[in-house]
Amino acid sequence: MDTNWICFCCATMGLRCAFLFTHSTAKYSLWSFLPRYLYLQFSKAANAFFLFITILQQIPDVSPTGKYTTLLPLLIILVISGIKEIVEDYVSLLLLNAPNPTALGVNVGDIVKATDGQFLPADVVLISSSQPQATCYVATSNLDGETNLKIRQALLETAEIQTEKQLSSLSGKIECEGPNCHFNNFIGTLYLNGKSPVSIGPDQVLLRGTQLKNTDWIFGIVVYTGFETKFMQNAVQSPLKRSRVEKVTNVQILVLFLMLLVMALVSCVGAAFWNGTYGENTWYIGKKDHTSPSFWFDILMFIILYHNLIPISLLVTLEIVKSIQAMFINWDEDMHYERNDVYAMARTSSLNEELGQVKYLFSDKTGTLTCNIMTFKKCTIAGIIYGDRPCPITESSEFSDPKLLENFEEDHPTKEYIKEFLFLLSVCHTVVPERDGNNISYQASSPDEAALVKGAKKLGFVFTARTPYSVTIEAMGEEFTFQILNVLEFSSNRKRMSVIVRTPTGQLRLYCKGADSVIYERLSEDSLFVKETLTHLESFAREGLRTLCIAYIDLTELEYQQWLAMYEEVCTVVQDRAQSLEHCYDTIEKKFLLLGATAIEDRLQARVPETIANLLKANIRIWLLTGDKEETAVNIAYSCKLLSGHMLHIQLNANSLEATQQMIDQNCQDLGALLGKENDLALIIDGKTLKHALHFEVKKSFLNLALSCRAVLCCRLSPLQKAEIVDLVKSHVRAITLAIGDGANDVGMIQTAHVGVGISGNEGMQATNNSDYAIAQFSHLEKLLLVHGAWSYFRVTKCVLYCFYKNVVLYIIELWFAFVNGFSGQILFERWCISLYNVIFTSLPTITLGIFEQCCSQESLLRYPQLYTISQTGDIFNIKVLWIQCINAFVHSFILFWLPTKMLKHGNSFIVSNICQRACYSVSMMFFFLQFSHLAIWGSILIWLVFFTVYSFFWPTIPISPEMTGQASMVLACPYFWLGFFLVPIVCLIQNVIWKSNTCSRTLLEVVREMESSRGQELDCSGQEFEFLSPECSLYALCALTASLCFALAGGYAFSQVEHAVISQEELVRSYDTTKSKTRRTFSTAFSESIFE
C-alpha cells in the first residue's frame, strides 16, 4: 500500500485559514473560443461534409453551381451557431457560477482553523476543538446524504492545545495511506516530536465537503488537498453528452451520403452511356474527347450537384429550435418555485429531446425527495390518537391538536399518562440545549431526537439545561430535575435507546423509546392500550411516518444495584465488549409499561408521491440511490409511494463476494421464467454488498435481477458507487437514463447519466452547477419530462425528418432532370436559388414546426402519462422511418417533376415548369404537415414569389443571373403555372390520404387527439391495454417464490443516531454542563484575530 509522509510545524508555517474563490464554470474563454468552437462544429459530420464541398467548388470547371453557393450558407450557419454558443455560455456563467469551496494557499502539512458553519476545503486531521473532550460535529450530507451529524474526536495527545503558545510548539510528521475514495477508512500514524507514535483513524479525520456544525472552532492538520481528497477521488470525469436523436441523425446523414454517392454513380454511368450513344452527334455542345480520368471528374461534378441532398441548414435549424425550446423551459411558470423565486433552467439545449425518452430515473433521497426537515407530526397516548384532526396546512406542518393539552389540563383520566409521556420525550435523548437570552436552541446529532424535544417544548415541557449527571425540565410553571444515572445506547441491532433516571420524587425509572418490534416483545402482561396503540402505529405507517414506541418501567433499588454491578463489570471486558453491553442492557429492559407512540414526518417535498405515481404510469422505472440507512430509505420509499404494502422485497446483505454471488444467483433462480420481466418486487441492497455485486463476475446477474424488479433501493452508497450504478444501466441497457440530486455527493451520477437534473436545495449549488437541467422541486420533474420532454422529442424528430424530406424531394428532381439533359451536370434551378433554398425559402416552416408542434395538449400529457411511452420507445424516429420518408419523397419528386413537365410541354419555356414545381412543392408541404401554421406556409410562398419577382429584374443593374431576366412576367402570366399550383399538390397528397385511410388500428395518441378535437368523454387508461406489467407477472405468480422474498414491515422507526462513534453517547452527554459559562468553547477573540494576521 502506498504511504504518504506529511511534515508540519506551526512555528515555521503559522496558522492558515481556508479562503473561498470563484471557480469559473464557463465552457469558453476569450482565447479558447475560436479553436474550441471550430473543433466542435467541424466534428459534426454534416459541417465537415459541407466544408469538403466548399473546397471542391474552388477547383476550376468542376462545380456546376459556382464557387460560393455552399460557402455563404455555411458561414451564415457558423455565425448563428457561434452566437447561440456565446449566449448560452454567458447566461449559464451569469446565473449559476457559484463559489466553490477550494483551498487557496492551503497545502499539505498546514495547520488550519475552521469555524462553525464552514465547509472543510481539504481533508484534515483534527487537533483540538472548542467542544468538551475535543469533539466536534460535522454534517456529511454532501458526501453520503445522511441528515444526522457525525462526531469526531481529536487525539488525547493534542486535545489540550488551546493557546497560541501551545500551537507554536507543535511539530512532527504524519504517516498515512495514499489517496483513495473510501470515506469511512483512514489509516495513519502521528509522530509528535519527543512523544510516542499514535495511530490515527477515520474518527480523527474531517473530510473535504463536510460542514462543521454546533462547534465554535476546530484546529486541524491538512493531509490531502485538491484531487487527492477523498471527495475528489469519488468524482467522475464529465463526459461529452450527445442525445440519441443526434446519434441517429448522424447515421441518417451517412445513409443520405451513401444515397448521394449512388445518385452520382448512376449519373456517371448514364453520362458514359449517353456520350457513347450520342456523343458523336453533339457537335453543338463543344465537348472535348473524354479520357479515362473524366469519370472521376464527373463523379466530383455530380457530388457537388447533389450535395444539398444532405440539408445544410439542418444543424443550425436544430440549434435555433432547441434554444427556443430551452427558453420555454426557463419561462414555464408551472416550474417556478415562488418561495425561493427559483425558475427551472435548461443549462444546455442539446439534450431537450432526451427528456422525452427517459426509461430509468435514479434519484437521491435527502433534499431531493424530502425537505430535509423532521417534524413531530402525531402521537398516541394511552390509546388516544392526537394530531389526526384536520388542521390548516402550514409551512411547518408541525403537530397541532389542542385536544392533548385540554385532556392534560382538565384532569382527563389519561392525564398522568400524558405527563409521563412528555417527560420521557424531554429526558430520554442526547440533545444539548443552548441559551441565547430567552431563546433556547437544541444541538442534536439525530434530527429525529431534536424533533421530539421540540415537540415536547411546544406542548409545554421545555428541556432547559443539562449537566453531566442531570437534566432540567420546565413544565406546568415548575422546574423538574431528573438525575441521569445511565444511558443505554442506541444501535441498529437494539433499535432502541433507554435512560435510567431518578425522578424528582426519588423514584428509579427506566425510560425507553424504540421500534415497535423490539418494544412490544418486552412489554409487561400488565401493560395497557396495546391493541389500540398497535392500530394507531399501523395507521401512522400507512401515511409513511417514522414511528417510535414509548415505554417505561419503575425499578427497585435492589434491581438497579444488581444490574449496575453487572454493567460495571461488562465495561471492563476487552473482547466483544459491544455485544456484552447489549446483553447487559437486555437484562434490565423488560416488562415495560406502554405509554404510547410518536410519529415523525421526514417531510416530503410537495407532490412527490403524485409525481412518482405518474412517472411510474409513464413506464419510467425509479431507482432510489442514497447514502442513508436502509431503514430510513425504506421508510421514505413507502412515504412517496415508490413501495407499496403488498410489494415483496428482495434484500441483499452480504460481506463477501462468494456470499453475494450465491445470494444473487439464488434469487435469479427463484424468479425462473419471471427473470428479465418487470415484477411487483423491490430490490434492497446496501453499499457493502453492492461493492461485491459490481464485480465483473457478478454484475451481469445483479443487473438482470435488478431489472426484474419494479423498484430498486440502494442504501449506504458512496458518490462513486452511485455513478457506478448509473453507468451499469447506461452501458448494458438500451435506454435513456436520468439522474437527479441536490448535493455534491450526487454530482457523479448526474454527470454519468444521459441527462442530469440538479435540484436547488439546502446542500449548495454543486448539483445544479454540474447538471444539464436545474429545477427547484422534485415535482417539477413531471412536467419537465412528460410535457417539455415529449414535445421536444416530437418537435426535433419531425423537424429532422422534414429537413431530410424536402431536400430529398428537391435533389431527386435534379436526378430526373439528368435523364432529360443527357447527364451533362446541368442544374435545373438557378444556383443562388438553390443556395438560399434551405437557409431562407424553406426555413420558416421548419422552425415553426420545431417550435410550435404539439403531439397533444399539455393537459392530456399530464392526465394520461401513458402517452410518454410513444416518445420513450423511439419508434417514430429511426432508420426505418427515414427510409419510409425517402420513399415518400421519391414518389413526390417523381410527381413534382414529370407532371409539370408534361403539363408545360407545349408551354412558354422549360423554366416555367421549374417555378411551378417549386410553388407546388411549397403548397404540398402545407398539406403534408397539417400542424404548420398558415403564417409560416403562406409567408414562405410569399417570400419566394417576392424574391423571384425582384430577382428577375437584377440584370443588368446587378450583374448576376442573366438567365432570370424577365422570368417573373412570363411565369406569373402563365395559366399552366396556376393550374399546376393547385393540381400538383392534390396529386401528391392522394397517396398519403389512401395510406391513412387504410390504417385500421388506432394508437393511444390518435385516440387522445380525437378526444381533444371532439371535447368528448375522458379516456379510461385503467384498462389492461395501457398496463405495463405483463399478466404472468402478477402478485399471485410472485407468491410462488421462495423464502428469500419477504414481506416488509409497513413502516420505519425514527432513529438516525451515530452508531459506534469514537465517543459513547453516555460520555458525550456527561461532558456538558449548560448551567456554567462556556469557558472552553470561547477562546480569546484577540487570539483568533492574531493568528490570521
Secondary structure, DSSP 8 states (H G I E B T S, - for coil): --EEEEEEEHHHH-EEE---B-----S--TTTHHHHHHHHHHTSHHHHHHHHHHHHHTSTTT-TT-SSTTHHHHHHHHHHHHHHHHHHHHHHHHHH---B---SS--TT-EEEEETT-B-SSEEEEEEESSGGGEEEEE-HHHH---S-EEEE--HHHHT--SHHHHHT-EEEEEEE---S-TT---EEEEETTS--EEE-GGGEE-TT-EEES-SEEEEEEEE-GGGSHHHHT---------HHHHHHHHHHHHHHHHHHHHHHHHHHHHHHHHHHHGGG-TTTT-----TTHHHHHHHHHHHHHGGGS-TTHHHHHHHHHHHHHHHHHH-GGGEETTTTEE-EES-STTGGGGGSEEEEEE--TTTTEEEEEEEEEEEETTEEES-S-----SS-----HHHHHHHHTT-TTHHHHHHHHHHHHHSS--EEEEETTEEEEE-S-HHHHHHHHHHHHTT-EEEEEETTEEEEEETTEEEEEEEEEEE---TTT-EEEEEEE-TTS-EEEEEEE-HHHHHTTB-TT--SHHHHHHHHHHHHHTT-EEEEEEEEEE-HHHHHHHHHHHHHHTT--TTHHHHHHHHHHHHS-SBEEEEEEEEEEEE-TTHHHHHHHHHHTT-EEEEE-SS-HHHHHHHHHHTTSS-TT-EEEEE--SSHHHHHHHHHHHHHHHGGGTTS-EEEEEEEEHHHHHHHTSTTTHHHHHHHHHTEEEEEEES--HHHHHHHHHHHHHHSSSEEEEEESSGGGHHHHHHSSEEEEE-BTTBSHHHHT-SEEESSTTHHHHIIIIIIHHHHHHHHHHHHHHHHHHHHHHHHHHHHHHHTTS----SS-HHHHHHIIIIITHHHHHHHHHH--SS-HHHHHH-GGGHHHHHHTTTSSHHHHHHHHHHHHHHHHHHHHHHHHHTTTSS-HHHHHHHHHHHHHHHHHHH-TTS-HHHHHHHHHHHHHHHHHHTT-TTTS-S-GGGTTHHHHHHT-HHHHHHHHHHHHHHHHHHHHHHHT--S--HHHHHHHHHHHT-------SGGG--S-GGGSHHHHTTS-TTEEE--S-EE------S-SS-HHHHHHT--TTS--TTTS--HHHHHHTT-
